[in-house]
Amino acid sequence: MISLTPTDVSVWLALAHGFLSFFSPCVLPLIPGFIGIVLGGQKRAQRLLGFFLGFSVIFSLLGGLSSFIGGFLAKYSGVLEKIIGIGIIIFGILYVAEMQLFKGTKANVWKFKNAGFVGGLILGGAIGFVWIPCSSPILASILLIASQQNMVKGVWLLFIYSLGISIPFLTIGAGISKALMMGFGKPAWEKWIKYIGGAFMVILGVLIILGKMKV
């Protein structure tokens, strides 16, 4: 039976990973520009809806792909669980060290500033691709968790992950954008979020290895 309820621990893990991705030191400098494009100009509501759908589709597809690959390895679930735990620990350390797994991509997203729904859809997908290398350790961690699920659940978890990014992006993102643009530099709370987030991932990996947490 597929559990898609809010009480499912993996749902909350996916949401937490999304929040961590938003506050990643690599991502925060991109926020002012993205906020200006998504929330500025004309047809804001249409573009915002399209952006959210396009952004969510990118990560949902990644979740489905991860689950599809994981399905072929299901018979090795015992060993795979240990590998996932070790992987999450490594990604937690990489997150604290601000190391990316992939080279960043560039996309000319400014041309979508006054776009409508379709433009917002393309914009969301484009920003999703830009976001992938920036949040790579955290994203890789939640993809490992998704690989333990069936495809429907994997898609669902990465959709929740995208919500974890979108909620702060569309709420407190504007405030963070103003603070960064006023030249306050790197805020002290960013450093603590990095340490707390890294510790969270390391502890999660240890719990999975010890069999104390099933995802």
DAHU-V917370 format. One record per pair of residues at least 24 apart in sequence whose ideal C-beta (glycine too) atoms are under 10 Angstrom apart, sorted by the first residue. I is the first residue (numbers start at 1). J is the second residue. D is the distance in Angstrom with one decimal. If there is no record, write none. Layout:
i=I j=J d=D
i=I j=J d=D
This chain:
i=2 j=149 d=8.6
i=2 j=150 d=6.5
i=2 j=152 d=5.9
i=2 j=153 d=5.8
i=2 j=156 d=8.5
i=3 j=149 d=9.5
i=3 j=153 d=7.6
i=3 j=156 d=9.7
i=4 j=152 d=8.0
i=4 j=153 d=7.1
i=4 j=156 d=5.7
i=4 j=157 d=9.5
i=4 j=160 d=9.7
i=6 j=160 d=9.5
i=8 j=153 d=8.7
i=8 j=156 d=9.3
i=8 j=157 d=9.1
i=8 j=160 d=9.8
i=8 j=215 d=9.2
i=9 j=145 d=9.9
i=9 j=213 d=7.1
i=9 j=214 d=7.8
i=9 j=215 d=6.7
i=10 j=142 d=9.1
i=10 j=145 d=6.1
i=10 j=146 d=8.3
i=10 j=148 d=8.3
i=10 j=149 d=7.1
i=10 j=153 d=7.7
i=10 j=154 d=9.9
i=10 j=156 d=9.1
i=10 j=157 d=6.0
i=10 j=160 d=8.7
i=10 j=213 d=9.6
i=10 j=214 d=8.7
i=10 j=215 d=4.7
i=11 j=153 d=9.5
i=11 j=156 d=7.8
i=11 j=157 d=7.0
i=11 j=160 d=5.5
i=11 j=161 d=9.8
i=11 j=163 d=10.0
i=12 j=160 d=8.6
i=12 j=164 d=9.7
i=13 j=141 d=9.0
i=13 j=142 d=7.1
i=13 j=145 d=6.2
i=13 j=157 d=8.1
i=13 j=160 d=9.0
i=13 j=161 d=9.1
i=13 j=164 d=9.8
i=13 j=200 d=9.5
i=13 j=204 d=7.2
i=13 j=213 d=8.9
i=13 j=215 d=6.5
i=14 j=59 d=9.7
i=14 j=63 d=8.6
i=14 j=142 d=5.7
i=14 j=145 d=7.4
i=14 j=146 d=8.0
i=14 j=156 d=8.3
i=14 j=157 d=4.4
i=14 j=158 d=7.1
i=14 j=159 d=8.3
i=14 j=160 d=4.1
i=14 j=161 d=4.6
i=14 j=162 d=9.1
i=14 j=163 d=8.4
i=14 j=164 d=6.8
i=14 j=215 d=9.5
i=15 j=142 d=9.8
i=15 j=157 d=9.4
i=15 j=160 d=5.4
i=15 j=161 d=7.3
i=15 j=162 d=10.0
i=15 j=163 d=6.6
i=15 j=164 d=4.4
i=15 j=165 d=9.8
i=15 j=167 d=8.6
i=16 j=138 d=9.5
i=16 j=142 d=9.0
i=16 j=160 d=9.8
i=16 j=161 d=9.2
i=16 j=164 d=6.8
i=16 j=197 d=8.6
i=16 j=200 d=7.1
i=16 j=201 d=9.5
i=16 j=204 d=9.1
i=17 j=88 d=10.0
i=17 j=135 d=8.7
i=17 j=138 d=5.3
i=17 j=139 d=7.6
i=17 j=140 d=10.0
i=17 j=141 d=6.3
i=17 j=142 d=4.2
i=17 j=143 d=9.5
i=17 j=145 d=8.2
i=17 j=157 d=9.0
i=17 j=158 d=9.5
i=17 j=160 d=8.9
i=17 j=161 d=5.5
i=17 j=164 d=6.4
i=17 j=165 d=9.1
i=17 j=197 d=9.0
i=17 j=200 d=9.2
i=17 j=201 d=8.4
i=17 j=204 d=9.5
i=18 j=59 d=8.7
i=18 j=135 d=9.0
i=18 j=138 d=8.4
i=18 j=139 d=9.5
i=18 j=142 d=8.0
i=18 j=158 d=9.2
i=18 j=159 d=9.8
i=18 j=160 d=7.0
i=18 j=161 d=4.4
i=18 j=162 d=6.5
i=18 j=163 d=6.2
i=18 j=164 d=1.7
i=18 j=165 d=4.6
i=18 j=166 d=7.8
i=18 j=167 d=7.8
i=18 j=168 d=8.6
i=18 j=169 d=9.7
i=19 j=138 d=9.4
i=19 j=161 d=9.5
i=19 j=163 d=9.6
i=19 j=164 d=4.8
i=19 j=165 d=7.6
i=19 j=167 d=7.8
i=19 j=168 d=6.4
i=19 j=193 d=9.0
i=19 j=197 d=8.5
i=20 j=92 d=9.8
i=20 j=95 d=7.4
i=20 j=135 d=7.9
i=20 j=137 d=9.3
i=20 j=138 d=4.9
i=20 j=139 d=9.7
i=20 j=141 d=8.8
i=20 j=142 d=9.3
i=20 j=161 d=9.8
i=20 j=164 d=7.9
i=20 j=165 d=9.3
i=20 j=193 d=7.7
i=20 j=194 d=9.0
i=20 j=196 d=9.0
i=20 j=197 d=4.4
i=20 j=198 d=9.0
i=20 j=200 d=7.5
i=20 j=201 d=7.9
i=21 j=59 d=9.6
i=21 j=95 d=9.6
i=21 j=131 d=7.2
i=21 j=132 d=9.8
i=21 j=134 d=8.0
i=21 j=135 d=3.8
i=21 j=136 d=9.4
i=21 j=137 d=9.4
i=21 j=138 d=4.8
i=21 j=139 d=6.5
i=21 j=141 d=9.8
i=21 j=142 d=8.6
i=21 j=161 d=7.4
i=21 j=162 d=9.2
i=21 j=164 d=7.0
i=21 j=165 d=5.3
i=21 j=168 d=9.7
i=21 j=169 d=10.0
i=21 j=197 d=9.3
i=22 j=131 d=9.2
i=22 j=135 d=8.2
i=22 j=138 d=9.6
i=22 j=164 d=7.1
i=22 j=165 d=4.9
i=22 j=166 d=8.5
i=22 j=167 d=8.3
i=22 j=168 d=4.7
i=22 j=169 d=6.1
i=22 j=172 d=9.1
i=22 j=173 d=7.9
i=22 j=176 d=9.2
i=22 j=193 d=9.6
i=23 j=135 d=9.8
i=23 j=138 d=9.6
i=23 j=165 d=9.7
i=23 j=168 d=7.5
i=23 j=176 d=9.0
i=23 j=189 d=8.7
i=23 j=190 d=6.9
i=23 j=192 d=10.0
i=23 j=193 d=4.6
i=23 j=194 d=7.8
i=23 j=196 d=9.7
i=23 j=197 d=7.1
i=24 j=95 d=7.3
i=24 j=98 d=8.2
i=24 j=100 d=9.5
i=24 j=131 d=9.1
i=24 j=134 d=6.1
i=24 j=135 d=5.1
i=24 j=136 d=9.1
i=24 j=137 d=8.4
i=24 j=138 d=6.6
i=24 j=139 d=9.6
i=24 j=165 d=9.7
i=24 j=190 d=9.3
i=24 j=193 d=8.8
i=24 j=194 d=8.0
i=24 j=197 d=8.2
i=25 j=95 d=9.0
i=25 j=96 d=9.9
i=25 j=98 d=5.2
i=25 j=134 d=9.1
i=25 j=186 d=7.6
i=25 j=190 d=6.2
i=25 j=191 d=8.5
i=25 j=193 d=8.8
i=25 j=194 d=6.2
i=26 j=95 d=9.7
i=26 j=98 d=6.7
i=26 j=99 d=9.4
i=26 j=100 d=6.4
i=26 j=104 d=7.9
i=26 j=131 d=9.4
i=26 j=133 d=8.1
i=26 j=134 d=4.1
i=26 j=135 d=7.2
i=26 j=136 d=8.6
i=26 j=137 d=9.7
i=27 j=130 d=9.3
i=27 j=131 d=6.7
i=27 j=134 d=4.9
i=27 j=135 d=6.1
i=27 j=138 d=9.6
i=27 j=165 d=8.5
i=27 j=169 d=9.4
i=28 j=134 d=9.5
i=28 j=173 d=9.7
i=28 j=176 d=6.8
i=28 j=177 d=9.4
i=28 j=179 d=9.8
i=28 j=180 d=6.9
i=28 j=186 d=8.3
i=28 j=187 d=8.9
i=28 j=190 d=6.6
i=28 j=193 d=9.7
i=29 j=134 d=9.4
i=29 j=180 d=7.0
i=29 j=186 d=9.3
i=30 j=104 d=9.7
i=30 j=109 d=9.9
i=30 j=127 d=8.4
i=30 j=130 d=7.1
i=30 j=131 d=8.0
i=30 j=134 d=7.1
i=30 j=177 d=10.0
i=30 j=180 d=9.8
i=31 j=168 d=9.4
i=31 j=169 d=7.4
i=31 j=172 d=9.8
i=31 j=173 d=5.5
i=31 j=174 d=8.9
i=31 j=175 d=10.0
i=31 j=176 d=5.7
i=31 j=177 d=5.2
i=31 j=179 d=9.8
i=31 j=180 d=6.8
i=31 j=181 d=9.6
i=32 j=173 d=9.1
i=32 j=174 d=9.4
i=32 j=176 d=8.3
i=32 j=177 d=4.3
i=32 j=178 d=8.2
i=32 j=179 d=9.4
i=32 j=180 d=5.5
i=32 j=181 d=5.2
i=33 j=109 d=7.7
i=33 j=110 d=7.8
i=33 j=127 d=9.8
i=33 j=177 d=8.6
i=33 j=181 d=9.8
i=34 j=109 d=7.5
i=34 j=123 d=9.1
i=34 j=127 d=6.1
i=34 j=130 d=8.6
i=34 j=131 d=9.2
i=34 j=169 d=7.4
i=34 j=173 d=7.7
i=34 j=177 d=8.3
i=35 j=169 d=7.8
i=35 j=170 d=8.9
i=35 j=173 d=5.4
i=35 j=174 d=5.6
i=35 j=175 d=9.7
i=35 j=176 d=8.4
i=35 j=177 d=4.4
i=35 j=178 d=9.0
i=35 j=180 d=9.9
i=35 j=181 d=9.6
i=36 j=110 d=8.6
i=36 j=113 d=7.5
i=36 j=174 d=9.6
i=36 j=177 d=7.6
i=36 j=181 d=9.4
i=37 j=109 d=5.7
i=37 j=110 d=6.3
i=37 j=111 d=9.2
i=37 j=112 d=6.1
i=37 j=113 d=5.2
i=37 j=114 d=9.5
i=37 j=115 d=9.0
i=37 j=120 d=9.6
i=37 j=123 d=6.8
i=37 j=126 d=10.0
i=37 j=127 d=8.4
i=38 j=109 d=9.2
i=38 j=112 d=8.7
i=38 j=113 d=8.9
i=38 j=120 d=7.6
i=38 j=123 d=7.2
i=38 j=124 d=8.5
i=38 j=127 d=8.2
i=38 j=169 d=8.1
i=38 j=170 d=7.9
i=38 j=173 d=8.8
i=38 j=174 d=10.0
i=39 j=169 d=9.8
i=39 j=170 d=7.9
i=39 j=173 d=8.4
i=39 j=174 d=6.8
i=39 j=177 d=9.2
i=40 j=113 d=6.3
i=40 j=114 d=8.6
i=41 j=112 d=8.9
i=41 j=113 d=4.5
i=41 j=114 d=4.3
i=41 j=115 d=8.2
i=42 j=113 d=8.6
i=42 j=114 d=4.7
i=42 j=115 d=8.8
i=42 j=116 d=8.4
i=43 j=113 d=9.9
i=43 j=114 d=6.6
i=43 j=115 d=6.9
i=43 j=116 d=4.5
i=43 j=117 d=7.8
i=43 j=119 d=8.1
i=43 j=120 d=8.1
i=44 j=114 d=9.5
i=44 j=116 d=9.9
i=44 j=120 d=9.3
i=45 j=116 d=9.6
i=45 j=117 d=9.0
i=45 j=120 d=9.4
i=46 j=115 d=8.4
i=46 j=116 d=4.6
i=46 j=117 d=4.2
i=46 j=118 d=8.7
i=46 j=119 d=8.5
i=46 j=120 d=6.3
i=46 j=121 d=9.8
i=47 j=112 d=7.3
i=47 j=113 d=8.6
i=47 j=114 d=8.2
i=47 j=115 d=5.6
i=47 j=116 d=6.2
i=47 j=117 d=6.9
i=47 j=118 d=9.3
i=47 j=119 d=6.3
i=47 j=120 d=3.6
i=47 j=121 d=8.9
i=47 j=123 d=7.0
i=47 j=124 d=9.1
i=48 j=117 d=9.2
i=48 j=120 d=6.5
i=48 j=123 d=9.9
i=48 j=124 d=9.4
i=48 j=166 d=9.9
i=48 j=170 d=7.5
i=49 j=116 d=9.7
i=49 j=117 d=6.2
i=49 j=120 d=6.6
i=49 j=121 d=8.6
i=49 j=124 d=9.4
i=50 j=112 d=9.3
i=50 j=115 d=7.8
i=50 j=116 d=7.3
i=50 j=117 d=4.2
i=50 j=118 d=6.4
i=50 j=119 d=6.8
i=50 j=120 d=2.6
i=50 j=121 d=3.9
i=50 j=122 d=7.7
i=50 j=123 d=7.0
i=50 j=124 d=6.3
i=50 j=125 d=9.6
i=51 j=112 d=8.7
i=51 j=115 d=9.3
i=51 j=117 d=9.2
i=51 j=119 d=9.0
i=51 j=120 d=4.3
i=51 j=121 d=7.3
i=51 j=122 d=9.2
i=51 j=123 d=5.4
i=51 j=124 d=4.0
i=51 j=125 d=9.1
i=51 j=126 d=9.6
i=51 j=127 d=7.4
i=51 j=128 d=9.6
i=51 j=166 d=8.6
i=51 j=169 d=9.4
i=51 j=170 d=9.1
i=52 j=120 d=8.1
i=52 j=121 d=9.2
i=52 j=124 d=6.3
i=52 j=162 d=8.2
i=52 j=163 d=9.0
i=52 j=166 d=5.9
i=52 j=169 d=9.4
i=52 j=170 d=8.0
i=53 j=117 d=8.7
i=53 j=120 d=8.0
i=53 j=121 d=5.9
i=53 j=124 d=6.4
i=53 j=125 d=9.1
i=53 j=162 d=9.9
i=54 j=117 d=9.8
i=54 j=118 d=9.4
i=54 j=119 d=9.6
i=54 j=120 d=6.8
i=54 j=121 d=4.1
i=54 j=122 d=6.3
i=54 j=123 d=6.5
i=54 j=124 d=2.6
i=54 j=125 d=4.1
i=54 j=126 d=7.8
i=54 j=127 d=8.0
i=54 j=128 d=6.9
i=55 j=120 d=9.4
i=55 j=121 d=9.1
i=55 j=123 d=8.5
i=55 j=124 d=3.7
i=55 j=125 d=7.1
i=55 j=126 d=9.2
i=55 j=127 d=6.1
i=55 j=128 d=4.9
i=55 j=129 d=9.9
i=55 j=131 d=8.0
i=55 j=162 d=5.8
i=55 j=163 d=9.8
i=55 j=165 d=7.6
i=55 j=166 d=6.5
i=55 j=169 d=8.8
i=56 j=124 d=7.4
i=56 j=125 d=9.7
i=56 j=128 d=8.2
i=56 j=155 d=9.9
i=56 j=158 d=8.3
i=56 j=159 d=5.5
i=56 j=160 d=9.5
i=56 j=161 d=9.1
i=56 j=162 d=4.3
i=56 j=163 d=7.5
i=56 j=165 d=9.3
i=56 j=166 d=7.5
i=57 j=121 d=8.3
i=57 j=124 d=7.6
i=57 j=125 d=6.7
i=57 j=128 d=7.8
i=57 j=155 d=9.8
i=57 j=158 d=9.8
i=57 j=159 d=8.8
i=57 j=162 d=8.6
i=58 j=124 d=7.5
i=58 j=125 d=5.4
i=58 j=126 d=9.1
i=58 j=127 d=8.7
i=58 j=128 d=3.3
i=58 j=129 d=6.6
i=58 j=131 d=8.3
i=58 j=132 d=7.8
i=58 j=158 d=8.8
i=58 j=162 d=7.7
i=59 j=128 d=6.4
i=59 j=131 d=8.5
i=59 j=132 d=8.6
i=59 j=135 d=9.9
i=59 j=139 d=8.0
i=59 j=142 d=9.0
i=59 j=143 d=9.4
i=59 j=146 d=9.9
i=59 j=155 d=9.1
i=59 j=157 d=9.3
i=59 j=158 d=4.3
i=59 j=159 d=7.0
i=59 j=160 d=9.3
i=59 j=161 d=5.7
i=59 j=162 d=4.4
i=59 j=163 d=9.5
i=59 j=164 d=9.9
i=59 j=165 d=8.2
i=60 j=128 d=9.9
i=60 j=154 d=8.6
i=60 j=155 d=4.7
i=60 j=156 d=7.9
i=60 j=157 d=8.9
i=60 j=158 d=5.1
i=60 j=159 d=4.8
i=60 j=160 d=9.5
i=60 j=161 d=8.8
i=60 j=162 d=7.1
i=61 j=125 d=9.9
i=61 j=128 d=9.4
i=61 j=154 d=9.9
i=61 j=155 d=7.7
i=61 j=158 d=7.9
i=62 j=128 d=9.0
i=62 j=132 d=8.0
i=62 j=139 d=7.6
i=62 j=142 d=9.2
i=62 j=143 d=6.4
i=62 j=146 d=8.0
i=62 j=154 d=8.7
i=62 j=155 d=9.1
i=62 j=158 d=5.6
i=62 j=161 d=8.9
i=62 j=162 d=9.7
i=63 j=142 d=8.1
i=63 j=143 d=7.1
i=63 j=145 d=9.5
i=63 j=146 d=4.6
i=63 j=147 d=9.2
i=63 j=149 d=8.2
i=63 j=151 d=8.3
i=63 j=152 d=9.7
i=63 j=153 d=8.4
i=63 j=154 d=4.1
i=63 j=155 d=4.9
i=63 j=156 d=7.4
i=63 j=157 d=5.5
i=63 j=158 d=2.9
i=63 j=159 d=7.2
i=63 j=160 d=9.1
i=63 j=161 d=7.5
i=63 j=162 d=9.3
i=64 j=146 d=8.4
i=64 j=149 d=10.0
i=64 j=150 d=9.8
i=64 j=151 d=5.1
i=64 j=152 d=8.3
i=64 j=153 d=9.6
i=64 j=154 d=5.4
i=64 j=155 d=4.5
i=64 j=156 d=9.5
i=64 j=157 d=9.9
i=64 j=158 d=7.7
i=65 j=143 d=8.5
i=65 j=146 d=9.0
i=65 j=147 d=9.4
i=65 j=151 d=8.8
i=65 j=154 d=8.0
i=65 j=155 d=9.4
i=65 j=158 d=9.4
i=66 j=140 d=9.6
i=66 j=142 d=8.7
i=66 j=143 d=4.4
i=66 j=144 d=7.7
i=66 j=145 d=8.7
i=66 j=146 d=4.4
i=66 j=147 d=4.6
i=66 j=148 d=9.2
i=66 j=149 d=8.5
i=66 j=151 d=9.1
i=66 j=154 d=5.6
i=66 j=155 d=9.6
i=66 j=157 d=9.0
i=66 j=158 d=7.8
i=67 j=143 d=9.2
i=67 j=146 d=5.5
i=67 j=147 d=6.2
i=67 j=148 d=8.1
i=67 j=149 d=5.2
i=67 j=150 d=6.0
i=67 j=151 d=4.5
i=67 j=152 d=8.1
i=67 j=153 d=6.8
i=67 j=154 d=2.9
i=67 j=155 d=7.4
i=67 j=156 d=9.7
i=67 j=157 d=8.5
i=67 j=158 d=9.2
i=68 j=146 d=10.0
i=68 j=147 d=8.9
i=68 j=150 d=9.4
i=68 j=151 d=5.7
i=68 j=154 d=7.7
i=69 j=143 d=9.4
i=69 j=146 d=9.8
i=69 j=147 d=6.3
i=69 j=154 d=9.6
i=70 j=143 d=9.3
i=70 j=144 d=8.7
i=70 j=145 d=9.7
i=70 j=146 d=7.4
i=70 j=147 d=3.2
i=70 j=148 d=6.0
i=70 j=149 d=7.4
i=70 j=150 d=8.9
i=70 j=151 d=9.2
i=70 j=154 d=7.6
i=71 j=147 d=8.5
i=71 j=148 d=9.9
i=71 j=149 d=9.2
i=71 j=150 d=7.2
i=71 j=151 d=7.2
i=71 j=154 d=9.2
i=72 j=147 d=10.0
i=73 j=147 d=7.6
i=73 j=148 d=9.5
i=74 j=147 d=9.7
i=74 j=148 d=8.8
i=74 j=150 d=9.5
i=77 j=148 d=7.5
i=78 j=211 d=9.4
i=80 j=144 d=9.1
i=80 j=147 d=7.7
i=80 j=148 d=7.3
i=81 j=144 d=9.9
i=81 j=148 d=7.3
i=81 j=208 d=6.2
i=81 j=209 d=7.7
i=81 j=211 d=7.6
i=81 j=213 d=9.8
i=81 j=214 d=8.6
i=81 j=215 d=8.8
i=82 j=205 d=9.9
i=82 j=208 d=8.0
i=82 j=209 d=5.6
i=82 j=210 d=9.6
i=82 j=211 d=9.2
i=83 j=144 d=8.2
i=83 j=147 d=9.9
i=83 j=208 d=9.8
i=83 j=209 d=9.3
i=84 j=141 d=8.9
i=84 j=143 d=9.9
i=84 j=144 d=4.5
i=84 j=145 d=7.0
i=84 j=147 d=7.2
i=84 j=148 d=6.8
i=84 j=204 d=9.9
i=84 j=205 d=7.8
i=84 j=208 d=6.0
i=84 j=209 d=8.5
i=84 j=215 d=8.1
i=85 j=144 d=8.8
i=85 j=204 d=8.1
i=85 j=205 d=4.5
i=85 j=206 d=6.8
i=85 j=207 d=7.7
i=85 j=208 d=3.7
i=85 j=209 d=3.5
i=85 j=210 d=8.0
i=85 j=211 d=9.2
i=85 j=213 d=8.9
i=85 j=215 d=9.9
i=86 j=144 d=9.8
i=86 j=205 d=6.6
i=86 j=206 d=9.6
i=86 j=208 d=8.9
i=86 j=209 d=6.7
i=87 j=137 d=9.9
i=87 j=140 d=7.3
i=87 j=141 d=7.3
i=87 j=143 d=9.6
i=87 j=144 d=5.2
i=87 j=145 d=9.9
i=87 j=147 d=9.9
i=87 j=201 d=10.0
i=87 j=205 d=7.3
i=87 j=208 d=9.4
i=88 j=137 d=9.4
i=88 j=138 d=9.8
i=88 j=140 d=8.6
i=88 j=141 d=4.8
i=88 j=142 d=9.1
i=88 j=144 d=6.2
i=88 j=145 d=7.9
i=88 j=200 d=9.8
i=88 j=201 d=5.5
i=88 j=202 d=7.7
i=88 j=203 d=9.4
i=88 j=204 d=5.7
i=88 j=205 d=3.6
i=88 j=206 d=8.8
i=88 j=207 d=9.5
i=88 j=208 d=6.7
i=88 j=209 d=9.0
i=88 j=215 d=9.8
i=89 j=141 d=9.4
i=89 j=198 d=9.8
i=89 j=201 d=7.2
i=89 j=202 d=5.1
i=89 j=203 d=8.9
i=89 j=204 d=8.4
i=89 j=205 d=3.6
i=89 j=206 d=6.7
i=89 j=208 d=9.0
i=89 j=209 d=7.9
i=90 j=137 d=8.2
i=90 j=140 d=9.0
i=90 j=141 d=9.1
i=90 j=201 d=9.2
i=90 j=202 d=9.1
i=90 j=205 d=7.9
i=91 j=136 d=8.3
i=91 j=137 d=4.0
i=91 j=138 d=7.0
i=91 j=139 d=8.8
i=91 j=140 d=5.3
i=91 j=141 d=4.5
i=91 j=142 d=9.5
i=91 j=143 d=9.8
i=91 j=144 d=8.0
i=91 j=198 d=9.0
i=91 j=201 d=6.1
i=91 j=202 d=9.2
i=91 j=204 d=10.0
i=91 j=205 d=8.1
i=92 j=137 d=7.3
i=92 j=138 d=8.8
i=92 j=141 d=7.3
i=92 j=197 d=7.8
i=92 j=198 d=4.7
i=92 j=199 d=7.3
i=92 j=200 d=7.4
i=92 j=201 d=3.0
i=92 j=202 d=4.2
i=92 j=203 d=8.3
i=92 j=204 d=7.7
i=92 j=205 d=6.5
i=92 j=206 d=9.8
i=93 j=137 d=8.3
i=93 j=198 d=6.7
i=93 j=201 d=8.3
i=93 j=202 d=7.0
i=93 j=205 d=9.7
i=94 j=136 d=8.1
i=94 j=137 d=4.2
i=94 j=138 d=9.3
i=94 j=140 d=8.6
i=94 j=141 d=9.5
i=94 j=198 d=8.6
i=94 j=201 d=9.2
i=95 j=135 d=8.9
i=95 j=136 d=9.1
i=95 j=137 d=4.3
i=95 j=138 d=6.0
i=95 j=140 d=9.8
i=95 j=141 d=8.2
i=95 j=194 d=6.9
i=95 j=195 d=9.6
i=95 j=197 d=6.0
i=95 j=198 d=4.9
i=95 j=199 d=9.9
i=95 j=200 d=9.4
i=95 j=201 d=6.3
i=95 j=202 d=9.4
i=96 j=137 d=9.0
i=96 j=191 d=9.9
i=96 j=194 d=5.8
i=96 j=195 d=6.3
i=96 j=196 d=9.8
i=96 j=197 d=7.8
i=96 j=198 d=3.5
i=96 j=199 d=8.2
i=96 j=201 d=8.8
i=96 j=202 d=8.7
i=97 j=137 d=8.8
i=97 j=194 d=9.3
i=97 j=198 d=8.4
i=98 j=137 d=9.2
i=98 j=194 d=7.3
i=98 j=198 d=9.9
i=99 j=136 d=8.5
i=99 j=137 d=7.0
i=100 j=132 d=9.9
i=100 j=133 d=5.5
i=100 j=134 d=6.8
i=100 j=135 d=8.8
i=100 j=136 d=5.2
i=100 j=137 d=7.7
i=101 j=132 d=9.5
i=101 j=133 d=7.3
i=101 j=135 d=9.8
i=101 j=136 d=3.9
i=101 j=137 d=6.5
i=101 j=139 d=8.7
i=101 j=140 d=6.3
i=102 j=132 d=6.8
i=102 j=133 d=3.9
i=102 j=134 d=9.0
i=102 j=136 d=5.3
i=102 j=139 d=9.6
i=102 j=140 d=9.5
i=103 j=133 d=6.2
i=103 j=136 d=9.9
i=104 j=130 d=7.6
i=104 j=132 d=9.3
i=104 j=133 d=4.8
i=104 j=134 d=6.6
i=104 j=136 d=9.6
i=105 j=129 d=5.9
i=105 j=130 d=5.7
i=105 j=131 d=9.5
i=105 j=132 d=7.7
i=105 j=133 d=6.2
i=105 j=134 d=9.3
i=106 j=130 d=7.6
i=124 j=162 d=9.3
i=124 j=166 d=9.2
i=127 j=165 d=9.8
i=127 j=169 d=9.4
i=128 j=162 d=7.8
i=128 j=165 d=9.2
i=131 j=162 d=9.3
i=131 j=165 d=7.2
i=131 j=169 d=9.9
i=135 j=161 d=9.5
i=135 j=165 d=7.9
i=137 j=197 d=9.6
i=137 j=198 d=8.8
i=137 j=201 d=7.9
i=138 j=164 d=9.8
i=138 j=165 d=9.9
i=138 j=197 d=7.5
i=138 j=198 d=9.7
i=138 j=201 d=7.4
i=139 j=165 d=9.9
i=141 j=200 d=9.9
i=141 j=201 d=5.8
i=141 j=204 d=7.9
i=141 j=205 d=8.2
i=142 j=201 d=9.8
i=142 j=215 d=9.7
i=144 j=205 d=9.2
i=144 j=208 d=9.1
i=144 j=215 d=9.0
i=145 j=204 d=8.8
i=145 j=208 d=8.6
i=145 j=215 d=4.8
i=146 j=215 d=8.9
i=147 j=215 d=9.9
i=148 j=208 d=9.3
i=148 j=214 d=8.6
i=148 j=215 d=5.8
i=149 j=215 d=7.9
i=157 j=215 d=9.1
